[in-house]
Amino acid sequence: MKISQLALAITALVGSLGVWAAKPAAEPISPIQPAVVKNPQLVELGKKLYYDPRLSKSGAISCNSCHNLSMGGTDNLKTSIGHNWQKGPINSPTVLNSRFSVAQFWDGRAKDLKEQAGGPIANPGEMAFTHELAIDVLKSIPQYVAEFKGAFGTDTVDIGKVTTAIAAFEETLVTPDSRFDKWLKGDKKALNEKELAGYALFKNSGCVACHNGPAVGGTSFQKMGVVEPYKATSPAEGRSAVTGKDADRFNFKVPTLRNVELTYPYFHDGEAATLEKAVDTMGRLQLGKQFTTEENASIVAFLKTLTGKQPSFKLPILPPSSNTTPQPKPFE
């Protein structure tokens, strides 16, 4: 090799090393990216349907009832309340950042947001309606018919379009710009020493084996109670209810930890009322580790840095009912 060629090679190598050295260390958690809206009419329609209680038998329950967007996308109850004041069997997971989940519901019985959106409408313990009656209600409201046509280019209103629209809206419910995201992007003043210590402990203790990726969870199913059995107060059995396999018993979708300070209480049965209790329980049951009071406080401090910018939009003005709209009777 000629000297000039060697010099060029060395220069290129040094340059590449410089670029490599400038890159931040790879982290198991990645920043949340802002939502990109490709069809505003579809998203706006989905927002109205999300908030519309006329999709329920009582005319009093909407998607937002259990996934309240002013409360971290949850209802902050141990288990949700459905039709006729029925107490549900499981804690309501947040809808925020749910687009990143491998599947929907704690047991993953819905493959995506579209499939999930149709479930509560027809569930007798939740909205307690039928898809057919819900569609009849929407068809009887001229403004909805016009909005479906604007979003889909057709006069047809059916449950597939309803769930597509709701899912399109839910796809936008992401929470970027948390302090932790700012730290990931290079703002080293975004976190204090206690929060950084909590993140280091979170990683070194093995929490990131399940809680990773942009949503800090949601991408796998794991057994609740690996080291010690978990004494649940809910009858929910997890993935085994879907797969029929006993090996999947008590396997639940790993919840996202984004905005976790807002989504109390915790676990599928809502038994952990505070983050401190949740961290203590998960340390013992999943990792076989008893965190000290100081360690627990550091991890909780880190978890609070995952609260991002909450969805911001004007509440929709729902289309008025026509004189012929079927009127459901409250809690009959």
Order of alpha helices (4+ residues) and beta strands (2+ residues): alpha-alpha-alpha-alpha-alpha-alpha-alpha-alpha-alpha-beta-alpha-beta-alpha-alpha
